[in-house]
Amino acid sequence: MTYIPSATYRLQISPNFTLKQTLNLIPYLQELGVNTIYAAPIFCARPGSEHGYDVTAPYDINPQVGTQQELQQLAAELRSRGMGWLQDIVPNHMAFHPDNTWLMDVLEKGPQSGFYTFFDIDFQHPDFAGQVMVPFLGDKLDKVLAEKQLQIALTEEGLKLQYFDNTYPVCLATYKNLLQKALKDSGEPDVTPLSGKYLGDLQHFEEEETITPAAWTNYKKKLYQTEPLKNALDEAIEQINQNEEQLREVLEQQHFILCHWQETEKQINYRRFFTVNDLICLRMENKEVFDQYHHFIKQLCHNNTFQGLRVDHVDGLFDPTTYLKRLREMAGQEKYIVVEKILEGEEQLPERWPIHGNSGYDFLAWVSNLYTSGSGRRKLTEVYRRLVPDAPTNYEQLVYKKKMFILKNYMEGELNNLLRVLQERRLIPLENEDNWREALANLLAAFPVYCIYGNRLPLSSGEIEVVNQAFEQAHEKAPEVKAQLEHLHSLFTLTPEDTDETKRHKLYFVMRSQQFTGPLAAKGVEDTTFYNYNRLISLNEVGNSPDIFHLEADEFHERMLYRQRVYPHSINATATHDTKRGEGARMRLNVLSELPEEWEAHVKQWIQQSKKYTSEPTENDLYFIFQTILGVIPSEGEVGHKLVERLQEYLEKALREAKVNTDWANPNEDYENAVKDLVHQLLQEDQEFKQSFMPFYKKVAHFGWIYALCQTLLKITCPGVPDIYQGTELWDLSLVDPDNRRPVDYRLRQHYLLNIRQKENQNTQELHRELLQHWENGQIKLYLVYKALNARLRFQKLFSEGDYIPLTVTGKHKAHVLAFARHYKESWALVAVPLQLTKLVSEDNLPLGSEVWEDTAVALPEKAPGQWDFVFGKGSWQGSGSMPLAEVINSFPVAFLTATTS
């Protein structure tokens, strides 16, 4: 039987939260209603890694998070409770780090390494003569050598090049040269026969097609332990370390070339994750790579340690479709598999993939757009333009501009490599290279989605439509390279004249190009445009777009019906480790779309107040800062030193990501410090600002927490598998990572849950009054999560397989409610949530009762039962035809009822 989670709970397992701590958390998670732990990567990673995506060894558990024995103990405990484990895996890339044994083997042995073809390295790159870049020097190589920061050392693991904490293994030729030098220079009689022996053994290794790892390791170990020879080698090494020319000769021998980290902005000969030098990509399309990388993962699937897998960055793979077929075959039909996938606009996940869905960014966007006012779009756009005169006015144009900026300033090496793919396969002529480069750049920037997944020609009609859209925009942006664009367009199709070789070359280019459109979109949009286009920053979110802004209720229903039909077990996420801000902060900021006039009046005043302290932050940055402050202030309204420090750290990152007034490569510390000082002044010193800010903040926060409850209920009850990101069972007002990976206080949450369970057994009405009165502490959200998840567990078939039925709302305030039913055989559920409350009630008007809803009612579906039980509270509702809102949304701000027919 296929494992389908009822609900997942995402844990960022790391050295700060280990497998042992996870084991202790299981009883709480089960009480909460979670039946599946969704774990960040737990495999060996860079020492101290807080996220696990920098894997160094996929064949073992990271010792800093636990052991295989602890993992098995954890798995056994989960199975005994009927719970499961969903494991995040990272097939696209590994850490470029000395702990990556496979990669170090390549650096050491070159073509004689058994892992030579594992990594996406172009050893034929004309600028590198068979060497792979190692771009981790803090300065140019000349300066590093002049200051003697780079040294050779003999260790038990062999000869190494040492640069501060980083060490890289040297090639066999260097061993030979050093042994010969030791033989020549040493006056010790014992050294001559020893050198001769080790030189003889070395020759055998040099003659091997693939060097045997165990034998080579033993050779190095014995070399280190042979005292007379070790001493002679140390002397030879010391002489070389003191002679820059000799050290350069050693560097030239290696299978790698050490260089300054910024050189990769202009040239590079390995594929990296986005623009992160220290994450090197794998050739996962190679079956041998797939098998070896997944060997341990396969064991953990087959022994039932893992019930599911989440695939990170599937868009980075050369052939995602083939990869997922192999993964399904490897894991087994019964395993739950989802992929991380960012869908643009109306894009849908390929239906042919053998998976259960994606990691939930699409749901996050839909529910956020549902809670953004459609009428606020034009008004907020006008406010933004009035208050920020130089604000970007066209979002799509800005995206294009920023993608081109990233290509030409940070990914020029990748662009040139793709151009070389075309040239070497004779798909384009060698002349007019600048024009071809410009045409290719505009094509990559014009792609309206992260990538297409065609692995054969001709492409599907849907894929051709995307390609045509890209070329249409590229032609519009770059008419001067029309001829080149027309030729590139022809490479995405077949002609009768194409030879088999031409067909292969065309397909390779098509598939290879898609490995770069995704990273370009991520860097150009998520990590740049999202920090520049600040009309309403809650929409600047992974998987969302400011261009969409709003969904009507019927549009939301359409998406849920499609989800139920195609990928009913896709994850419903509202917060992840990658989101730009917490799920509660996003809902709070969405309230601004309902209050554009008030927002404008306040921001106008705050900009003037800011000018008292500094002229540095631009109006656009100030507009971003005020929204950020509004979203992050705790629900109780307290602003302490720790919050100010978090804001300052976040704003430094945000400003650098924007790449306008400062950036990572060349930080403008004066500008950054001016912003940090301003935040301190406004939040800690300026009483006038606080007197203006806090009343407006309280109003926005009030509606924001109600919308956050609605968002959570929709996540749990709509088609899909709800995921709770660690700690977000209380209010989530976090900022982008690393802020959203702060330690979670589980003792507090366990205490709150115990309090709720005790009080609901005594008097539900009193509990509701208390939760509403003290909404700031987040217990009201915890209560909703606890009750809704447990209801979902009781009606698991209803929510995993049941129909989704949009319900009609009637009455005076019908536009202020979204309602639907779920139905499976004899089981029913009904959900109703309020919309756009600022137009309906004041912030003091809770609970919502008959004086608010008046004649508003939900029309019940045909054959619906006549009695429904309240999930939030005790008792039931009885009736037929329609359900008055005032009778089901009164003591609690949302409605969730279940029923069973005989």
Helices and strands as residue ranges (DSSP letters): E 8-11, H 19-32, E 36-39, E 43-45, E 55-61, H 68-80, E 84-89, E 93-95, H 101-109, G 110-112, E 132-137, H 141-146, E 150-155, E 158-163, E 166-169, H 172-185, H 191-207, H 213-225, H 227-241, H 244-253, E 256-260, G 261-265, E 272-273, E 276-281, H 287-293, H 295-302, E 308-311, G 314-316, H 320-331, E 336-339, E 357-358, H 361-370, H 376-387, H 395-409, H 412-424, H 433-446, H 461-477, G 479-481, H 482-490, H 500-521, I 522-526, G 529-531, G 537-539, H 553-566, E 571-572, H 583-590, G 591-594, H 596-610, H 619-632, H 641-658, H 669-680, I 681-685, H 687-717, E 721-725, G 739-741, H 746-760, H 764-773, G 775-777, H 779-794, H 796-801, E 803-806, E 809-810, G 814-816, E 817-824, E 827-834, G 837-839, H 850-853, E 857-859, E 867-870, E 876-878, E 882-884, G 885-887, E 895-900
